[in-house]
Amino acid sequence: MKREAAVILLEFLLLALLLGAFCYRRWNEEKRTENSSVSVEQASGWETKTVRGAASDQKTGDGEEDFIKIALTFDDGPHPFYTEQLLDGLKERGVAATFFVTGEHASLHPDVIERMHEEGHLIGNHTYSHIQLKSTNRETFKEELVKTNQVIREITGEEILFVRPPYGTWDKALEEELNMIPVLWNIDPLDWCSKNVSCIVQRVTSKARENAVILLHDYYETTVTAALQIVDSLLEQGYTFVTVDEILLE
């Protein structure tokens, strides 16, 4: 009996170590990108296509537009339930976001993609199967981007300009080859490995600043709850939520 208990404890410790290593890796990625510029330089020479949605109508109490801009972005979706729940909350608050969707999930839930498009959100490419770019799979990675663009275009009728490379790994040559603009981030609360709503909210609101790009994932119930609390908090602080094109291509 003691031996079985020891084995269970050892397995638990091993699982905790693996989870900790996973989170540490994402934390390191956040630190590397946190101070890097998600700048207009990346977009120079590109044709600008501005998406105007609910965010364009946000104003301060005296009728003047509030230009403290910040972008809320979501990766990995659409999820058939959580993304719909998130869209309900964003619509209620008059806020537009940017969704970097996988082609696989977009194919499964075209109605959600169509709703995103109709409600003024910007839709970007997050590869077809959430593949990470490596030196050994460049062509496969490129094919997934092309395939996902096609999936989204067939649903919305529009070309896709922006791409969020999984894990932030990118090859600048692809920008010319595919006529796409990479979008990274500078606020990452690691929501994918946390079920603590308050912690996620605090991590974002404490780092919020003008023209920041917030990374979240619309595939978790916790994230949906946290995201709407983040929106409420930052709106109270005078921020205006915009899609990433209004930051990169202004």
ZIRA-V312026 format. One record per helix or strand of 3 or more residues. SS is the DSSP state (H for helix, E for strand). FROM is the first residue (numbers start at 1). TO is the last residue. If there is no record, write none. Layout:
ss->SS from->FROM to->TO
ss->SS from->FROM to->TO
//
This chain:
ss->H from->2 to->34
ss->H from->40 to->43
ss->H from->54 to->57
ss->E from->69 to->75
ss->H from->82 to->93
ss->E from->98 to->101
ss->H from->103 to->108
ss->H from->110 to->118
ss->E from->122 to->125
ss->H from->138 to->156
ss->H from->166 to->168
ss->H from->173 to->178
ss->H from->191 to->193
ss->H from->197 to->205
ss->E from->212 to->217
ss->H from->221 to->236
ss->E from->240 to->242
ss->H from->245 to->248
//
